[in-house]
């Protein structure tokens, strides 16, 4: 779920919370994410995703 959008010129930051279920393990997990977009001429030219990769890894290797 998108919680906040921050815009400063060509920089856009999206703050979100997502809940997912890994089909292979049945593990449900929730993570926070920040996505930094760089926009030029109304096009996304760069995207950086920041998330809790340890939580994601644990969900995929549960059991």
mmCIF file as Biopython writes it, N, C-alpha, C and O atoms, coordinates in Angstrom:
data_model
#
loop_
_atom_site.group_PDB
_atom_site.id
_atom_site.type_symbol
_atom_site.label_atom_id
_atom_site.label_alt_id
_atom_site.label_comp_id
_atom_site.label_asym_id
_atom_site.label_entity_id
_atom_site.label_seq_id
_atom_site.pdbx_PDB_ins_code
_atom_site.Cartn_x
_atom_site.Cartn_y
_atom_site.Cartn_z
_atom_site.occupancy
_atom_site.B_iso_or_equiv
_atom_site.auth_seq_id
_atom_site.auth_asym_id
_atom_site.pdbx_PDB_model_num
ATOM 1   N N  . UNK A ? 1  ? 0.836  -1.159  0.000   1.0 0.0 1  A 1 
ATOM 2   C CA . UNK A ? 1  ? 0.000  0.000   0.000   1.0 0.0 1  A 1 
ATOM 3   C C  . UNK A ? 1  ? 0.894  1.238   0.000   1.0 0.0 1  A 1 
ATOM 4   O O  . UNK A ? 1  ? 1.778  1.382   0.844   1.0 0.0 1  A 1 
ATOM 5   N N  . UNK A ? 2  ? 0.652  2.103   -0.936  1.0 0.0 2  A 1 
ATOM 6   C CA . UNK A ? 2  ? 1.413  3.344   -1.027  1.0 0.0 2  A 1 
ATOM 7   C C  . UNK A ? 2  ? 1.009  4.261   0.114   1.0 0.0 2  A 1 
ATOM 8   O O  . UNK A ? 2  ? -0.172 4.560   0.290   1.0 0.0 2  A 1 
ATOM 9   N N  . UNK A ? 3  ? 1.989  4.706   0.887   1.0 0.0 3  A 1 
ATOM 10  C CA . UNK A ? 3  ? 1.703  5.545   2.047   1.0 0.0 3  A 1 
ATOM 11  C C  . UNK A ? 3  ? 2.075  7.004   1.856   1.0 0.0 3  A 1 
ATOM 12  O O  . UNK A ? 3  ? 1.461  7.889   2.452   1.0 0.0 3  A 1 
ATOM 13  N N  . UNK A ? 4  ? 3.083  7.258   1.023   1.0 0.0 4  A 1 
ATOM 14  C CA . UNK A ? 4  ? 3.514  8.645   0.863   1.0 0.0 4  A 1 
ATOM 15  C C  . UNK A ? 4  ? 4.256  8.798   -0.458  1.0 0.0 4  A 1 
ATOM 16  O O  . UNK A ? 4  ? 4.966  7.893   -0.898  1.0 0.0 4  A 1 
ATOM 17  N N  . UNK A ? 5  ? 4.079  9.958   -1.081  1.0 0.0 5  A 1 
ATOM 18  C CA . UNK A ? 5  ? 4.818  10.324  -2.291  1.0 0.0 5  A 1 
ATOM 19  C C  . UNK A ? 5  ? 5.502  11.654  -2.003  1.0 0.0 5  A 1 
ATOM 20  O O  . UNK A ? 5  ? 4.862  12.617  -1.580  1.0 0.0 5  A 1 
ATOM 21  N N  . UNK A ? 6  ? 6.803  11.695  -2.236  1.0 0.0 6  A 1 
ATOM 22  C CA . UNK A ? 6  ? 7.587  12.912  -2.008  1.0 0.0 6  A 1 
ATOM 23  C C  . UNK A ? 6  ? 8.226  13.290  -3.347  1.0 0.0 6  A 1 
ATOM 24  O O  . UNK A ? 6  ? 8.903  12.473  -3.972  1.0 0.0 6  A 1 
ATOM 25  N N  . UNK A ? 7  ? 8.007  14.529  -3.779  1.0 0.0 7  A 1 
ATOM 26  C CA . UNK A ? 7  ? 8.530  14.990  -5.069  1.0 0.0 7  A 1 
ATOM 27  C C  . UNK A ? 7  ? 9.413  16.207  -4.846  1.0 0.0 7  A 1 
ATOM 28  O O  . UNK A ? 7  ? 9.034  17.153  -4.155  1.0 0.0 7  A 1 
ATOM 29  N N  . UNK A ? 8  ? 10.600 16.166  -5.447  1.0 0.0 8  A 1 
ATOM 30  C CA . UNK A ? 8  ? 11.510 17.302  -5.420  1.0 0.0 8  A 1 
ATOM 31  C C  . UNK A ? 8  ? 12.156 17.394  -6.790  1.0 0.0 8  A 1 
ATOM 32  O O  . UNK A ? 8  ? 13.154 16.726  -7.061  1.0 0.0 8  A 1 
ATOM 33  N N  . UNK A ? 9  ? 11.588 18.222  -7.648  1.0 0.0 9  A 1 
ATOM 34  C CA . UNK A ? 9  ? 12.092 18.309  -9.022  1.0 0.0 9  A 1 
ATOM 35  C C  . UNK A ? 9  ? 11.916 16.979  -9.737  1.0 0.0 9  A 1 
ATOM 36  O O  . UNK A ? 9  ? 10.806 16.457  -9.835  1.0 0.0 9  A 1 
ATOM 37  N N  . UNK A ? 10 ? 13.026 16.433  -10.238 1.0 0.0 10 A 1 
ATOM 38  C CA . UNK A ? 10 ? 12.991 15.160  -10.941 1.0 0.0 10 A 1 
ATOM 39  C C  . UNK A ? 10 ? 13.149 13.948  -10.052 1.0 0.0 10 A 1 
ATOM 40  O O  . UNK A ? 10 ? 13.194 12.820  -10.543 1.0 0.0 10 A 1 
ATOM 41  N N  . UNK A ? 11 ? 13.236 14.164  -8.743  1.0 0.0 11 A 1 
ATOM 42  C CA . UNK A ? 11 ? 13.349 13.056  -7.797  1.0 0.0 11 A 1 
ATOM 43  C C  . UNK A ? 11 ? 11.986 12.786  -7.172  1.0 0.0 11 A 1 
ATOM 44  O O  . UNK A ? 11 ? 11.313 13.699  -6.692  1.0 0.0 11 A 1 
ATOM 45  N N  . UNK A ? 12 ? 11.593 11.520  -7.187  1.0 0.0 12 A 1 
ATOM 46  C CA . UNK A ? 12 ? 10.331 11.106  -6.581  1.0 0.0 12 A 1 
ATOM 47  C C  . UNK A ? 12 ? 10.629 9.936   -5.662  1.0 0.0 12 A 1 
ATOM 48  O O  . UNK A ? 12 ? 11.305 8.985   -6.057  1.0 0.0 12 A 1 
ATOM 49  N N  . UNK A ? 13 ? 10.127 10.003  -4.435  1.0 0.0 13 A 1 
ATOM 50  C CA . UNK A ? 13 ? 10.291 8.905   -3.487  1.0 0.0 13 A 1 
ATOM 51  C C  . UNK A ? 13 ? 8.904  8.391   -3.120  1.0 0.0 13 A 1 
ATOM 52  O O  . UNK A ? 13 ? 8.027  9.158   -2.723  1.0 0.0 13 A 1 
ATOM 53  N N  . UNK A ? 14 ? 8.723  7.089   -3.258  1.0 0.0 14 A 1 
ATOM 54  C CA . UNK A ? 14 ? 7.482  6.421   -2.889  1.0 0.0 14 A 1 
ATOM 55  C C  . UNK A ? 14 ? 7.757  5.592   -1.646  1.0 0.0 14 A 1 
ATOM 56  O O  . UNK A ? 14 ? 8.698  4.799   -1.629  1.0 0.0 14 A 1 
ATOM 57  N N  . UNK A ? 15 ? 6.954  5.762   -0.610  1.0 0.0 15 A 1 
ATOM 58  C CA . UNK A ? 15 ? 7.080  4.973   0.609   1.0 0.0 15 A 1 
ATOM 59  C C  . UNK A ? 15 ? 5.866  4.064   0.688   1.0 0.0 15 A 1 
ATOM 60  O O  . UNK A ? 15 ? 4.730  4.526   0.579   1.0 0.0 15 A 1 
ATOM 61  N N  . UNK A ? 16 ? 6.106  2.772   0.878   1.0 0.0 16 A 1 
ATOM 62  C CA . UNK A ? 16 ? 5.014  1.807   0.821   1.0 0.0 16 A 1 
ATOM 63  C C  . UNK A ? 16 ? 5.219  0.678   1.819   1.0 0.0 16 A 1 
ATOM 64  O O  . UNK A ? 16 ? 6.323  0.445   2.310   1.0 0.0 16 A 1 
ATOM 65  N N  . UNK A ? 17 ? 4.128  -0.010  2.104   1.0 0.0 17 A 1 
ATOM 66  C CA . UNK A ? 17 ? 4.139  -1.217  2.927   1.0 0.0 17 A 1 
ATOM 67  C C  . UNK A ? 17 ? 3.454  -2.292  2.104   1.0 0.0 17 A 1 
ATOM 68  O O  . UNK A ? 17 ? 2.380  -2.074  1.543   1.0 0.0 17 A 1 
ATOM 69  N N  . UNK A ? 18 ? 4.082  -3.448  2.039   1.0 0.0 18 A 1 
ATOM 70  C CA . UNK A ? 18 ? 3.487  -4.540  1.274   1.0 0.0 18 A 1 
ATOM 71  C C  . UNK A ? 18 ? 3.432  -5.820  2.072   1.0 0.0 18 A 1 
ATOM 72  O O  . UNK A ? 18 ? 4.362  -6.141  2.812   1.0 0.0 18 A 1 
ATOM 73  N N  . UNK A ? 19 ? 2.343  -6.552  1.926   1.0 0.0 19 A 1 
ATOM 74  C CA . UNK A ? 19 ? 2.218  -7.874  2.531   1.0 0.0 19 A 1 
ATOM 75  C C  . UNK A ? 19 ? 2.145  -8.886  1.407   1.0 0.0 19 A 1 
ATOM 76  O O  . UNK A ? 19 ? 1.370  -8.727  0.464   1.0 0.0 19 A 1 
ATOM 77  N N  . UNK A ? 20 ? 2.960  -9.934  1.512   1.0 0.0 20 A 1 
ATOM 78  C CA . UNK A ? 20 ? 3.100  -10.930 0.450   1.0 0.0 20 A 1 
ATOM 79  C C  . UNK A ? 20 ? 3.038  -12.324 1.058   1.0 0.0 20 A 1 
ATOM 80  O O  . UNK A ? 20 ? 3.244  -12.504 2.258   1.0 0.0 20 A 1 
ATOM 81  N N  . UNK A ? 21 ? 2.753  -13.298 0.217   1.0 0.0 21 A 1 
ATOM 82  C CA . UNK A ? 21 ? 2.807  -14.697 0.633   1.0 0.0 21 A 1 
ATOM 83  C C  . UNK A ? 21 ? 3.683  -15.455 -0.353  1.0 0.0 21 A 1 
ATOM 84  O O  . UNK A ? 21 ? 3.479  -15.378 -1.565  1.0 0.0 21 A 1 
ATOM 85  N N  . UNK A ? 22 ? 4.661  -16.187 0.171   1.0 0.0 22 A 1 
ATOM 86  C CA . UNK A ? 22 ? 5.531  -17.012 -0.659  1.0 0.0 22 A 1 
ATOM 87  C C  . UNK A ? 22 ? 4.795  -18.327 -0.900  1.0 0.0 22 A 1 
ATOM 88  O O  . UNK A ? 22 ? 4.524  -19.066 0.047   1.0 0.0 22 A 1 
ATOM 89  N N  . UNK A ? 23 ? 4.473  -18.624 -2.146  1.0 0.0 23 A 1 
ATOM 90  C CA . UNK A ? 23 ? 3.712  -19.835 -2.452  1.0 0.0 23 A 1 
ATOM 91  C C  . UNK A ? 23 ? 4.453  -21.103 -2.047  1.0 0.0 23 A 1 
ATOM 92  O O  . UNK A ? 23 ? 3.838  -22.048 -1.554  1.0 0.0 23 A 1 
ATOM 93  N N  . UNK A ? 24 ? 5.761  -21.133 -2.249  1.0 0.0 24 A 1 
ATOM 94  C CA . UNK A ? 24 ? 6.545  -22.345 -1.967  1.0 0.0 24 A 1 
ATOM 95  C C  . UNK A ? 24 ? 6.566  -22.702 -0.483  1.0 0.0 24 A 1 
ATOM 96  O O  . UNK A ? 24 ? 6.623  -23.881 -0.132  1.0 0.0 24 A 1 
ATOM 97  N N  . UNK A ? 25 ? 6.522  -21.698 0.389   1.0 0.0 25 A 1 
ATOM 98  C CA . UNK A ? 25 ? 6.620  -21.956 1.828   1.0 0.0 25 A 1 
ATOM 99  C C  . UNK A ? 25 ? 5.323  -21.657 2.577   1.0 0.0 25 A 1 
ATOM 100 O O  . UNK A ? 25 ? 5.143  -22.090 3.716   1.0 0.0 25 A 1 
ATOM 101 N N  . UNK A ? 26 ? 4.424  -20.916 1.934   1.0 0.0 26 A 1 
ATOM 102 C CA . UNK A ? 26 ? 3.198  -20.504 2.595   1.0 0.0 26 A 1 
ATOM 103 C C  . UNK A ? 26 ? 3.406  -19.396 3.612   1.0 0.0 26 A 1 
ATOM 104 O O  . UNK A ? 26 ? 2.486  -19.052 4.354   1.0 0.0 26 A 1 
ATOM 105 N N  . UNK A ? 27 ? 4.590  -18.844 3.652   1.0 0.0 27 A 1 
ATOM 106 C CA . UNK A ? 27 ? 4.932  -17.815 4.631   1.0 0.0 27 A 1 
ATOM 107 C C  . UNK A ? 27 ? 4.433  -16.453 4.174   1.0 0.0 27 A 1 
ATOM 108 O O  . UNK A ? 27 ? 4.701  -16.023 3.052   1.0 0.0 27 A 1 
ATOM 109 N N  . UNK A ? 28 ? 3.703  -15.782 5.055   1.0 0.0 28 A 1 
ATOM 110 C CA . UNK A ? 28 ? 3.263  -14.426 4.788   1.0 0.0 28 A 1 
ATOM 111 C C  . UNK A ? 28 ? 4.205  -13.467 5.500   1.0 0.0 28 A 1 
ATOM 112 O O  . UNK A ? 28 ? 4.605  -13.714 6.638   1.0 0.0 28 A 1 
ATOM 113 N N  . UNK A ? 29 ? 4.559  -12.379 4.837   1.0 0.0 29 A 1 
ATOM 114 C CA . UNK A ? 29 ? 5.448  -11.396 5.447   1.0 0.0 29 A 1 
ATOM 115 C C  . UNK A ? 29 ? 5.077  -9.991  4.982   1.0 0.0 29 A 1 
ATOM 116 O O  . UNK A ? 29 ? 4.503  -9.798  3.911   1.0 0.0 29 A 1 
ATOM 117 N N  . UNK A ? 30 ? 5.418  -9.033  5.811   1.0 0.0 30 A 1 
ATOM 118 C CA . UNK A ? 30 ? 5.162  -7.627  5.509   1.0 0.0 30 A 1 
ATOM 119 C C  . UNK A ? 30 ? 6.484  -6.882  5.530   1.0 0.0 30 A 1 
ATOM 120 O O  . UNK A ? 30 ? 7.298  -7.065  6.435   1.0 0.0 30 A 1 
ATOM 121 N N  . UNK A ? 31 ? 6.690  -6.045  4.533   1.0 0.0 31 A 1 
ATOM 122 C CA . UNK A ? 31 ? 7.915  -5.258  4.475   1.0 0.0 31 A 1 
ATOM 123 C C  . UNK A ? 31 ? 7.606  -3.803  4.145   1.0 0.0 31 A 1 
ATOM 124 O O  . UNK A ? 31 ? 6.611  -3.484  3.495   1.0 0.0 31 A 1 
ATOM 125 N N  . UNK A ? 32 ? 8.484  -2.945  4.610   1.0 0.0 32 A 1 
ATOM 126 C CA . UNK A ? 32 ? 8.465  -1.545  4.218   1.0 0.0 32 A 1 
ATOM 127 C C  . UNK A ? 32 ? 9.339  -1.408  2.980   1.0 0.0 32 A 1 
ATOM 128 O O  . UNK A ? 32 ? 10.309 -2.149  2.816   1.0 0.0 32 A 1 
ATOM 129 N N  . UNK A ? 33 ? 9.002  -0.471  2.114   1.0 0.0 33 A 1 
ATOM 130 C CA . UNK A ? 33 ? 9.823  -0.252  0.923   1.0 0.0 33 A 1 
ATOM 131 C C  . UNK A ? 33 ? 9.877  1.238   0.619   1.0 0.0 33 A 1 
ATOM 132 O O  . UNK A ? 33 ? 8.927  1.985   0.854   1.0 0.0 33 A 1 
ATOM 133 N N  . UNK A ? 34 ? 11.017 1.635   0.094   1.0 0.0 34 A 1 
ATOM 134 C CA . UNK A ? 34 ? 11.193 2.989   -0.426  1.0 0.0 34 A 1 
ATOM 135 C C  . UNK A ? 34 ? 11.679 2.846   -1.856  1.0 0.0 34 A 1 
ATOM 136 O O  . UNK A ? 34 ? 12.621 2.102   -2.131  1.0 0.0 34 A 1 
ATOM 137 N N  . UNK A ? 35 ? 11.041 3.554   -2.754  1.0 0.0 35 A 1 
ATOM 138 C CA . UNK A ? 35 ? 11.423 3.516   -4.167  1.0 0.0 35 A 1 
ATOM 139 C C  . UNK A ? 35 ? 11.801 4.932   -4.578  1.0 0.0 35 A 1 
ATOM 140 O O  . UNK A ? 35 ? 11.002 5.862   -4.462  1.0 0.0 35 A 1 
ATOM 141 N N  . UNK A ? 36 ? 13.029 5.081   -5.060  1.0 0.0 36 A 1 
ATOM 142 C CA . UNK A ? 36 ? 13.500 6.390   -5.519  1.0 0.0 36 A 1 
ATOM 143 C C  . UNK A ? 36 ? 13.493 6.374   -7.040  1.0 0.0 36 A 1 
ATOM 144 O O  . UNK A ? 36 ? 14.216 5.604   -7.674  1.0 0.0 36 A 1 
ATOM 145 N N  . UNK A ? 37 ? 12.669 7.231   -7.607  1.0 0.0 37 A 1 
ATOM 146 C CA . UNK A ? 37 ? 12.595 7.358   -9.061  1.0 0.0 37 A 1 
ATOM 147 C C  . UNK A ? 37 ? 13.271 8.651   -9.482  1.0 0.0 37 A 1 
ATOM 148 O O  . UNK A ? 37 ? 13.128 9.678   -8.819  1.0 0.0 37 A 1 
ATOM 149 N N  . UNK A ? 38 ? 14.002 8.599   -10.574 1.0 0.0 38 A 1 
ATOM 150 C CA . UNK A ? 38 ? 14.537 9.808   -11.181 1.0 0.0 38 A 1 
ATOM 151 C C  . UNK A ? 38 ? 13.781 9.994   -12.499 1.0 0.0 38 A 1 
ATOM 152 O O  . UNK A ? 38 ? 13.748 9.101   -13.346 1.0 0.0 38 A 1 
ATOM 153 N N  . UNK A ? 39 ? 13.181 11.163  -12.651 1.0 0.0 39 A 1 
ATOM 154 C CA . UNK A ? 39 ? 12.327 11.439  -13.796 1.0 0.0 39 A 1 
ATOM 155 C C  . UNK A ? 39 ? 12.963 12.540  -14.631 1.0 0.0 39 A 1 
ATOM 156 O O  . UNK A ? 39 ? 13.395 13.567  -14.105 1.0 0.0 39 A 1 
ATOM 157 N N  . UNK A ? 40 ? 13.014 12.311  -15.943 1.0 0.0 40 A 1 
ATOM 158 C CA . UNK A ? 40 ? 13.541 13.306  -16.880 1.0 0.0 40 A 1 
ATOM 159 C C  . UNK A ? 40 ? 12.623 13.325  -18.101 1.0 0.0 40 A 1 
ATOM 160 O O  . UNK A ? 40 ? 12.358 12.283  -18.699 1.0 0.0 40 A 1 
ATOM 161 N N  . UNK A ? 41 ? 12.151 14.488  -18.461 1.0 0.0 41 A 1 
ATOM 162 C CA . UNK A ? 41 ? 11.263 14.654  -19.613 1.0 0.0 41 A 1 
ATOM 163 C C  . UNK A ? 41 ? 10.031 13.742  -19.487 1.0 0.0 41 A 1 
ATOM 164 O O  . UNK A ? 41 ? 9.614  13.107  -20.456 1.0 0.0 41 A 1 
ATOM 165 N N  . UNK A ? 42 ? 9.463  13.690  -18.281 1.0 0.0 42 A 1 
ATOM 166 C CA . UNK A ? 42 ? 8.267  12.894  -17.977 1.0 0.0 42 A 1 
ATOM 167 C C  . UNK A ? 42 ? 8.467  11.383  -18.146 1.0 0.0 42 A 1 
ATOM 168 O O  . UNK A ? 42 ? 7.500  10.646  -18.338 1.0 0.0 42 A 1 
ATOM 169 N N  . UNK A ? 43 ? 9.694  10.934  -18.075 1.0 0.0 43 A 1 
ATOM 170 C CA . UNK A ? 43 ? 9.997  9.503   -18.154 1.0 0.0 43 A 1 
ATOM 171 C C  . UNK A ? 43 ? 10.848 9.092   -16.963 1.0 0.0 43 A 1 
ATOM 172 O O  . UNK A ? 43 ? 11.722 9.838   -16.523 1.0 0.0 43 A 1 
ATOM 173 N N  . UNK A ? 44 ? 10.584 7.905   -16.452 1.0 0.0 44 A 1 
ATOM 174 C CA . UNK A ? 44 ? 11.427 7.369   -15.382 1.0 0.0 44 A 1 
ATOM 175 C C  . UNK A ? 44 ? 12.726 6.905   -16.023 1.0 0.0 44 A 1 
ATOM 176 O O  . UNK A ? 44 ? 12.723 6.034   -16.893 1.0 0.0 44 A 1 
ATOM 177 N N  . UNK A ? 45 ? 13.837 7.493   -15.586 1.0 0.0 45 A 1 
ATOM 178 C CA . UNK A ? 45 ? 15.131 7.141   -16.170 1.0 0.0 45 A 1 
ATOM 179 C C  . UNK A ? 45 ? 15.988 6.303   -15.219 1.0 0.0 45 A 1 
ATOM 180 O O  . UNK A ? 45 ? 16.990 5.716   -15.628 1.0 0.0 45 A 1 
ATOM 181 N N  . UNK A ? 46 ? 15.587 6.253   -13.953 1.0 0.0 46 A 1 
ATOM 182 C CA . UNK A ? 46 ? 16.318 5.431   -12.989 1.0 0.0 46 A 1 
ATOM 183 C C  . UNK A ? 46 ? 15.376 5.071   -11.853 1.0 0.0 46 A 1 
ATOM 184 O O  . UNK A ? 46 ? 14.520 5.866   -11.462 1.0 0.0 46 A 1 
ATOM 185 N N  . UNK A ? 47 ? 15.544 3.864   -11.328 1.0 0.0 47 A 1 
ATOM 186 C CA . UNK A ? 47 ? 14.725 3.401   -10.214 1.0 0.0 47 A 1 
ATOM 187 C C  . UNK A ? 47 ? 15.623 2.673   -9.235  1.0 0.0 47 A 1 
ATOM 188 O O  . UNK A ? 47 ? 16.376 1.778   -9.617  1.0 0.0 47 A 1 
ATOM 189 N N  . UNK A ? 48 ? 15.541 3.056   -7.980  1.0 0.0 48 A 1 
ATOM 190 C CA . UNK A ? 48 ? 16.240 2.344   -6.905  1.0 0.0 48 A 1 
ATOM 191 C C  . UNK A ? 48 ? 15.193 1.856   -5.924  1.0 0.0 48 A 1 
ATOM 192 O O  . UNK A ? 48 ? 14.336 2.626   -5.489  1.0 0.0 48 A 1 
ATOM 193 N N  . UNK A ? 49 ? 15.258 0.575   -5.574  1.0 0.0 49 A 1 
ATOM 194 C CA . UNK A ? 49 ? 14.325 -0.025  -4.630  1.0 0.0 49 A 1 
ATOM 195 C C  . UNK A ? 49 ? 15.075 -0.380  -3.361  1.0 0.0 49 A 1 
ATOM 196 O O  . UNK A ? 49 ? 16.116 -1.035  -3.403  1.0 0.0 49 A 1 
ATOM 197 N N  . UNK A ? 50 ? 14.542 0.053   -2.242  1.0 0.0 50 A 1 
ATOM 198 C CA . UNK A ? 50 ? 15.130 -0.244  -0.934  1.0 0.0 50 A 1 
ATOM 199 C C  . UNK A ? 50 ? 14.081 -1.008  -0.126  1.0 0.0 50 A 1 
ATOM 200 O O  . UNK A ? 50 ? 12.978 -0.509  0.097   1.0 0.0 50 A 1 
ATOM 201 N N  . UNK A ? 51 ? 14.429 -2.213  0.308   1.0 0.0 51 A 1 
ATOM 202 C CA . UNK A ? 51 ? 13.495 -3.009  1.095   1.0 0.0 51 A 1 
ATOM 203 C C  . UNK A ? 51 ? 14.259 -3.867  2.087   1.0 0.0 51 A 1 
ATOM 204 O O  . UNK A ? 51 ? 15.485 -3.961  2.028   1.0 0.0 51 A 1 
ATOM 205 N N  . UNK A ? 52 ? 13.534 -4.485  2.987   1.0 0.0 52 A 1 
ATOM 206 C CA . UNK A ? 52 ? 14.116 -5.327  4.023   1.0 0.0 52 A 1 
ATOM 207 C C  . UNK A ? 52 ? 14.399 -6.711  3.423   1.0 0.0 52 A 1 
ATOM 208 O O  . UNK A ? 52 ? 13.571 -7.617  3.516   1.0 0.0 52 A 1 
ATOM 209 N N  . UNK A ? 53 ? 15.559 -6.858  2.818   1.0 0.0 53 A 1 
ATOM 210 C CA . UNK A ? 53 ? 15.871 -8.107  2.122   1.0 0.0 53 A 1 
ATOM 211 C C  . UNK A ? 53 ? 16.073 -9.287  3.077   1.0 0.0 53 A 1 
ATOM 212 O O  . UNK A ? 53 ? 15.899 -10.435 2.668   1.0 0.0 53 A 1 
ATOM 213 N N  . UNK A ? 54 ? 16.429 -9.036  4.320   1.0 0.0 54 A 1 
ATOM 214 C CA . UNK A ? 54 ? 16.555 -10.127 5.287   1.0 0.0 54 A 1 
ATOM 215 C C  . UNK A ? 54 ? 15.190 -10.768 5.553   1.0 0.0 54 A 1 
ATOM 216 O O  . UNK A ? 54 ? 15.082 -11.993 5.613   1.0 0.0 54 A 1 
ATOM 217 N N  . UNK A ? 55 ? 14.155 -9.949  5.712   1.0 0.0 55 A 1 
ATOM 218 C CA . UNK A ? 55 ? 12.804 -10.480 5.914   1.0 0.0 55 A 1 
ATOM 219 C C  . UNK A ? 55 ? 12.351 -11.266 4.694   1.0 0.0 55 A 1 
ATOM 220 O O  . UNK A ? 55 ? 11.746 -12.329 4.840   1.0 0.0 55 A 1 
ATOM 221 N N  . UNK A ? 56 ? 12.625 -10.775 3.512   1.0 0.0 56 A 1 
ATOM 222 C CA . UNK A ? 56 ? 12.264 -11.480 2.277   1.0 0.0 56 A 1 
ATOM 223 C C  . UNK A ? 56 ? 12.979 -12.812 2.203   1.0 0.0 56 A 1 
ATOM 224 O O  . UNK A ? 56 ? 12.362 -13.829 1.887   1.0 0.0 56 A 1 
ATOM 225 N N  . UNK A ? 57 ? 14.266 -12.824 2.489   1.0 0.0 57 A 1 
ATOM 226 C CA . UNK A ? 57 ? 15.050 -14.065 2.448   1.0 0.0 57 A 1 
ATOM 227 C C  . UNK A ? 57 ? 14.512 -15.086 3.441   1.0 0.0 57 A 1 
ATOM 228 O O  . UNK A ? 57 ? 14.378 -16.263 3.108   1.0 0.0 57 A 1 
ATOM 229 N N  . UNK A ? 58 ? 14.206 -14.648 4.649   1.0 0.0 58 A 1 
ATOM 230 C CA . UNK A ? 58 ? 13.665 -15.569 5.654   1.0 0.0 58 A 1 
ATOM 231 C C  . UNK A ? 58 ? 12.337 -16.178 5.214   1.0 0.0 58 A 1 
ATOM 232 O O  . UNK A ? 58 ? 12.084 -17.357 5.464   1.0 0.0 58 A 1 
ATOM 233 N N  . UNK A ? 59 ? 11.496 -15.395 4.568   1.0 0.0 59 A 1 
ATOM 234 C CA . UNK A ? 59 ? 10.204 -15.907 4.108   1.0 0.0 59 A 1 
ATOM 235 C C  . UNK A ? 59 ? 10.383 -16.957 3.020   1.0 0.0 59 A 1 
ATOM 236 O O  . UNK A ? 59 ? 9.636  -17.934 2.979   1.0 0.0 59 A 1 
ATOM 237 N N  . UNK A ? 60 ? 11.360 -16.771 2.141   1.0 0.0 60 A 1 
ATOM 238 C CA . UNK A ? 60 ? 11.592 -17.732 1.065   1.0 0.0 60 A 1 
ATOM 239 C C  . UNK A ? 60 ? 12.280 -18.995 1.551   1.0 0.0 60 A 1 
ATOM 240 O O  . UNK A ? 60 ? 12.209 -20.030 0.889   1.0 0.0 60 A 1 
ATOM 241 N N  . UNK A ? 61 ? 12.941 -18.926 2.691   1.0 0.0 61 A 1 
ATOM 242 C CA . UNK A ? 61 ? 13.665 -20.088 3.214   1.0 0.0 61 A 1 
ATOM 243 C C  . UNK A ? 61 ? 13.074 -20.611 4.520   1.0 0.0 61 A 1 
ATOM 244 O O  . UNK A ? 61 ? 13.752 -21.299 5.283   1.0 0.0 61 A 1 
ATOM 245 N N  . UNK A ? 62 ? 11.802 -20.280 4.774   1.0 0.0 62 A 1 
ATOM 246 C CA . UNK A ? 62 ? 11.131 -20.745 5.999   1.0 0.0 62 A 1 
ATOM 247 C C  . UNK A ? 62 ? 10.849 -22.243 5.904   1.0 0.0 62 A 1 
ATOM 248 O O  . UNK A ? 62 ? 10.720 -22.811 4.820   1.0 0.0 62 A 1 
ATOM 249 N N  . UNK A ? 63 ? 10.761 -22.841 7.051   1.0 0.0 63 A 1 
ATOM 250 C CA . UNK A ? 63 ? 10.343 -24.237 7.072   1.0 0.0 63 A 1 
ATOM 251 C C  . UNK A ? 63 ? 11.465 -25.112 7.370   1.0 0.0 63 A 1 
ATOM 252 O O  . UNK A ? 63 ? 11.298 -26.330 7.430   1.0 0.0 63 A 1 
#
